[in-house]
Structure formats: structure tokens, C-alpha cells
Amino acid sequence: MMTTMTFRRAGTICPHLRLIVAVALAACVCHTMAMGRQPQQKQAAAQSEREPEAALVKTLIEIRDNRLDTALSEVEKVIRSYPNFRLAQLVKGDLLLARSRPLRELGAAPNAPRERVEDLRDEARVRLARYQFERPADRVPKYLLQLNPEQKHALIVDTRQSTLYVFENVSGLPRYVADYYISSGKNGIDKSRQGDKKTPLGVYHVTDNLPRAKLADLYGVGAFPISYPNEWDRREGRNGNGIWLHGTPADTYSRPPRASDGCVVLTNQDLETISKNLRVGVTPVIITDGVEWVKPEALEESRSDLMKSVENWRRDWESRDTETYLKHYAPGFSSGAQDLAGWSQQKRQVNAAKTWIKLKIERVSAFLYPGRDDLAVVTFDQDYASSNLSNQMKKRQYWINENGAWRILYEGAA
């Protein structure tokens, strides 16, 4: 016997909604195949069906297949565990409304705020796409050329896919750990000005750990500021501040894909999970508009080419062959207020007064800059000793590839 929650005429009751879900799923499959892979569902080990995203996607698939009783049962499981999951509440409302009339779209309830409903539709589309997208298991992000031994993990934020990836450091090379849904800037990406409500693109690192007790409810269980604007941003004239990884308010499970003032927003549950892998001043955060995946051999080739140039720079500085050393600097080089001419004059004067130099660089990290194959960020601990001066510092360099040769475009303290 059917219960009061059972849908009558289930085969015809909401054809339009079924079509919308089917089209969304098909679009996700086409996107995945365009990336050169077959669509697959995520493995249970990586994403348990008890997790809200997987359960919600299962609900939408049940709607597509016109199994509305099962769909309602699935979404109610999500809501029991996550009552503040607004997208799940929206889907449940649609399923209940479908008992009395056909639905033409998600969020069909009368008097529903259109802007809020559209945000939730966007979230549904993004979560479907995330579910269908299968990370290429034989490839790695091209940006993670080398992690230093202290960088146990690295984060890659893909604003296009609304996804944050966590990678662990295995002998300097990245290995995938997990990925999470995120929200980013409501006005898009490529931040350039204070208050533009955009998410920056670039290579950053975690600079602080702000506990819940010090934050407004908007930021959820905690926040991790990152180093925007970095040296490259300032060189390019970008300004602003206050770009954080943070959680969600107590009454909100997740936010729509484009909803923040530029920050990267995770669910509170996910932020608490990744926070165990974040170290202030150490963990890199690379933000890109679409991850480029390469085979490990290609990554190693890029890494080797850049590291050879770094070693040649170190060797030539240590040799006191100042003119050869200066050839490692690009014509557009700058360091603070100094351009290449000023830098060269200073180095000639300083090196002329020395009878020997010893230079060690350790804990080297190297990252390709998102959106550019010709720009890399190299950071290391420098131990400098000479006949009249010794010091230690953490240094950062930006290297640019010009006509097939890597040269230094910026150099300064990290």
C-alpha cells in the first residue's frame, strides 16, 4: 500500500523537471568527454554516499529516472543530517509540490525569491558537474613543480569548477588527497581592486589562522587569510586585501558558487577537515580558472628545466663572476625601487670587495603561475657567507621564460 508521501502517476507527474535534470547531467557528461575522458561516478572510497553532495546528486538522478518516491527518501536523508542545506530543502519542496502539479524547473514553488532560487539552481548545476567530472588519475596539476619538505600539503582552487583540491607532498611531488565544493567571488575572478568582489588568481600561501571566537558568524568555524596581494600582484598594480579561506554562517550549509566578496568559502565541515593540513606561512594556495593537468613526466621536465636555471644562478653568484651572474636577470627585472641597472651597479660594487662567496639554498619550492606557462615562483632558504658578510634569509624569486631561457624578473625577501 502506498503511503501518504507516495507520488501518484509517477510516470507523468513532472516531465519538465525530469528533462531539466537530464539535460544538466548530459551537459556535465559532454564537458567531461571534452576533457578527453569518459564520465564516471566518484569512487566510494573518495566520496561516501552518506556525504551530502553525493546523496543530493543521487536524488537528482532519481528525479531524472522518474523514481520520485526514492528521490524524496534520499533528499530527506540529507536534510536530517544537514537541515541547513538550502539546496536540499529546495529539491524536497519541489518533490512535494510535484504531488499536485507538473514542475517546469527547480525552485518552482510560488512566491519563492527569484534571485535566491537562481543561486540554488546554479549550485545544483555545479554540484552535478563536480559529480560527473573525474579527475584524471594519471595526471597532476602543472603548477606544483616542487614542494619543499615543510609543505606537507598544497591547495589548488579551481574557480571554474567551484572545487578546492588537496594534494599531499610525496618526495616533493603532489599526490591527490581529496576535493571539496567551494564558493568564490560574486563578480567573478582576477581581482584587481579593493572592493571589486572578485577572487584573485595566482600563487599564494596561508598567512594566519583565525579561530571562530574572533570572527563574525558570516565566516563560520574559522578563517585562513592568504597572501593576496603577492609580489606579482603589486607589480601589476593590483590592490585590496582580506582574501580568506573561510566557512559558512551557522544557518547555512553551503553558499552558491558565486556568492562571496572574493574569498574562497567552504562548508564548515569541509573547512574543519582541511584545516588539519594547513600551516601558517607554509601551505601554498594556488587559485586558477580551470586546472591544467599534465602527466608526471611533463611536470618533471618543467621542474628540471627551471631548477637547472636556479642552480646555475646560485653557482654563478658563488663564483663571483658578476657579469655571468647578472645574465640571469631579465631586462624587466625589479626589486623594490631598483631596476636592473641599479641592481647591476650595486652587485658589481659589492662583489668587487669580496675574496670569496659561499651560497647554499635549501627547502626550495617552485610553482608555475596560473594562466601563464612563462612565469614561475621560486622560494627558498638562503644561507649566504662571504669574506666580509654572512646572513640567512627566506627569499622569493619570480622567473620568466624569455626565448626559451629562464631569467629572474623579481627578487626579494619572502
GICORCOR-V986794 format. One record per backbone hydrogen bond with DSSP energy under -1.0 kcal/mol. NH is the residue of the N-H (numbers start at 1). CO is the residue of the C=O. If there is no record, write none. Layout:
[[NH CO] [NH CO]]
This chain:
[[6 3] [12 9] [13 9] [17 103] [18 14] [19 15] [20 16] [21 17] [22 18] [23 19] [24 20] [25 21] [26 22] [27 23] [28 24] [29 25] [30 26] [31 27] [32 28] [33 29] [34 30] [36 33] [37 32] [47 43] [51 48] [55 51] [56 52] [57 53] [58 54] [59 55] [60 56] [61 57] [62 58] [63 59] [64 60] [65 61] [66 63] [67 62] [71 67] [72 68] [73 69] [74 70] [75 71] [76 72] [77 73] [78 74] [79 75] [80 76] [81 77] [82 78] [85 82] [86 84] [89 85] [90 86] [91 87] [92 88] [93 89] [94 90] [95 91] [96 92] [97 93] [98 94] [99 96] [100 97] [101 97] [112 109] [117 113] [118 114] [119 115] [120 116] [121 117] [122 118] [123 119] [124 120] [125 121] [126 122] [127 123] [128 124] [129 125] [130 126] [131 127] [132 128] [133 129] [139 136] [140 294] [142 292] [145 143] [146 366] [147 172] [151 148] [152 150] [154 167] [155 284] [156 165] [157 286] [158 163] [159 288] [163 158] [164 180] [165 156] [166 178] [167 154] [168 175] [169 152] [170 173] [173 170] [175 168] [177 166] [178 166] [180 164] [182 162] [183 265] [184 257] [186 260] [187 197] [188 185] [190 199] [196 193] [199 188] [202 287] [204 285] [206 283] [207 225] [210 223] [214 211] [215 212] [219 216] [220 217] [222 219] [223 210] [224 245] [226 243] [227 205] [234 230] [235 231] [236 232] [237 234] [238 233] [239 192] [245 224] [246 264] [247 219] [247 222] [252 249] [253 84] [259 184] [260 184] [264 244] [265 183] [266 246] [271 267] [272 268] [273 269] [274 270] [275 271] [277 274] [278 275] [281 206] [282 279] [283 279] [285 204] [286 155] [287 202] [288 157] [290 288] [294 140] [299 295] [300 296] [301 297] [302 298] [303 299] [304 300] [305 301] [306 302] [307 303] [308 304] [309 305] [310 306] [311 307] [312 308] [313 309] [314 310] [315 311] [316 312] [317 313] [318 314] [319 315] [320 317] [321 316] [322 320] [325 321] [326 322] [328 325] [329 326] [330 408] [333 330] [334 409] [335 338] [338 335] [343 339] [344 340] [345 341] [346 342] [347 343] [348 344] [349 345] [350 346] [351 347] [352 348] [353 350] [354 351] [358 385] [360 383] [362 381] [365 379] [366 146] [367 377] [368 143] [369 375] [372 369] [376 399] [377 367] [378 397] [379 365] [380 395] [381 362] [382 393] [383 360] [384 391] [385 358] [386 389] [387 356] [391 384] [393 382] [395 380] [396 412] [397 378] [398 410] [399 376] [400 407] [401 374] [402 405] [405 402] [407 400] [408 328] [409 398] [410 398] [412 396] [414 394]]
